[in-house]
């Protein structure tokens, strides 16, 4: 059996003092030697987040086995080794040492410990990276910097849960707002979605949750209804759902009062959901036949 030739593809982005590397490669093993703290990026920490495939990272006598969605912490000043048995892709997020040490103190017991993608903190980090990091170059410097700060807070909070004897680090209000949005987004299809449940999951009061959304010029209920309406309109124009009953689509999007939805939809779009679907699917058909 012929051995597959080695290949690797690397894409790099930088936002202020954070560096993001997207690495795609095939099966191989690698290792690095300890680096002096004074040698440029040798003193940095980094997060390795598994985007696809699986891998192993070993440091300080521990080995983290990473699947899609998992991530672990690594200290670039100490020896580390990697093992990948098949094709994979991952994100490396390089973070200046002081950004982590100032919040977590001694990090020796954090290296090569997996934060699982199906945990609350792990899923927040993974969903944030996948949603925003590929588009950081397209954002304004101010917005990109704000998102990087949120990501760093999410990472520090997740790592503090691994650190024995260290209190879980509190998140800033911008980070909490993202966590709340993420929870609501994942539960939009539930007609019983509760503001109280969201606040409880975020570890804050309902009043403070409402305040966070008011600072963004909206309310929790209005945000939920707007996102459900966006999902509904998107589903109505999806050719793969062309045969699905529009009432069932509405239920799938989290709506329970169909009559009220129909009235609101027509008031906002000047057409009924059926007419909206028919018009957009017809346009899509004409576009496809002309191309």
C-alpha positions, -999 to 999 in steps of 0.1 A, spaced: 0 0 0 15 33 -11 19 60 16 -1 91 9 22 121 2 22 147 30 3 179 24 -6 209 45 -25 241 40 -22 271 64 -43 303 65 -33 330 90 -52 359 104 -43 385 131 -65 407 152 -44 430 175 -23 406 196 -43 374 188 -32 352 159 -55 327 142 -41 298 122 -63 274 102 -43 242 94 -55 214 71 -33 183 66 -32 145 65 -19 118 87 15 126 104 34 129 137 53 160 148 70 174 178 86 207 190 114 214 215 111 238 244 115 275 235 129 303 256 103 328 268 124 355 252 122 340 217 94 359 201 62 338 200 80 310 219 65 324 252 29 324 239 1 301 248 -22 287 222 -55 269 219 -58 240 195 -94 235 184 -103 205 163 -123 216 133 -126 182 117 -110 147 120 -92 137 152 -58 142 168 -36 138 199 -16 164 216 9 155 244 26 179 268 38 178 304 31 140 305 -5 143 296 -22 135 263 -54 151 250 -74 131 225 -94 156 204 -124 151 183 -144 176 162 -154 205 185 -129 197 213 -100 220 222 -71 220 245 -45 244 259 -8 244 251 23 263 263 47 270 234 77 274 258 76 237 266 80 205 245 49 193 227 41 164 203 12 158 179 -3 127 163 -29 126 135 -39 93 119 -61 107 91 -70 139 73 -79 167 97 -83 205 101 -79 226 132 -76 261 145 -46 273 164 -52 305 184 -20 321 196 -25 342 228 1 363 245 12 347 278 1 377 300 -34 375 286 -39 341 302 -15 342 332 -30 375 345 -64 358 348 -55 321 356 -22 323 374 -3 290 372 -12 273 340 10 242 343 -20 220 352 -40 231 322 -19 219 294 -31 189 272 -65 187 289 -94 185 266 -124 208 268 -151 188 251 -172 203 224 -204 189 239 -198 207 272 -214 241 277 -182 260 277 -167 240 249 -197 244 226 -196 282 232 -160 284 222 -164 261 192 -196 278 179 -180 312 183 -148 303 164 -167 286 135 -192 315 132 -169 345 135 -132 337 130 -134 330 92 -148 365 87 -127 386 110 -109 401 80 -142 415 67 -151 433 99 -141 468 111 -111 468 134 -133 479 163 -158 450 158 -130 424 152 -113 436 184 -146 433 204 -152 398 191 -116 387 199 -122 400 235 -153 379 238 -136 348 225 -107 353 250 -132 356 278 -150 324 267 -116 305 265 -105 318 299 -138 308 315 -136 273 300 -100 268 312 -108 280 347 -132 251 350 -103 228 344 -80 245 369 -82 228 403 -87 253 431 -92 283 408 -125 301 408 -144 302 375 -136 335 358 -165 359 354 -173 371 319 -179 406 308 -213 418 299 -205 417 261 -195 380 265 -226 372 285 -247 388 258 -232 365 232 -238 335 255 -274 345 259 -278 349 221 -262 315 215 -286 299 240 -316 316 225 -305 307 189 -301 270 197 -336 269 213 -356 291 188 -376 261 175 -389 255 211 -423 273 214 -418 273 252 -385 291 250 -382 310 283 -364 342 292 -361 329 327 -344 296 315 -320 316 294 -310 339 323 -306 309 345 -282 292 320 -262 324 318 -260 327 356 -277 361 357 -310 375 367 -339 380 342 -337 417 349 -300 418 339 -307 398 308 -333 423 297 -309 451 304 -283 435 281 -307 434 252 -320 469 259 -284 482 256 -285 468 221 -317 487 213 -341 457 215 -358 433 240 -353 396 245 -388 388 232 -384 411 201 -350 395 193 -366 360 195 -395 370 173 -372 387 147 -349 357 146 -378 332 142 -392 354 114 -359 354 96 -357 316 99 -392 313 87 -386 335 56 -355 316 48 -373 282 51 -401 295 28 -376 302 1 -357 269 5 -363 247 -26 -356 216 -5 -387 225 16 -409 234 -13 -433 205 -6 -435 211 31 -466 226 45 -461 263 55 -479 258 88 -456 230 98 -426 252 88 -439 278 112 -442 253 140 -406 241 132 -394 277 136 -410 280 171 -442 298 163 -474 286 181 -500 312 171 -503 308 133 -531 333 129 -510 360 146 -479 350 126 -499 354 93 -511 388 102 -477 400 113 -460 385 82 -484 403 58 -480 436 77 -442 434 74 -439 419 39 -471 431 21 -479 395 11 -490 363 28 -465 335 36 -479 315 6 -475 344 -18 -440 351 -4 -429 315 -10 -445 313 -45 -428 345 -57 -393 337 -44 -393 301 -56 -405 313 -90 -376 338 -92 -352 311 -82 -365 288 -110 -361 316 -136 -326 323 -124 -316 286 -127 -332 282 -161 -313 313 -174 -280 301 -160 
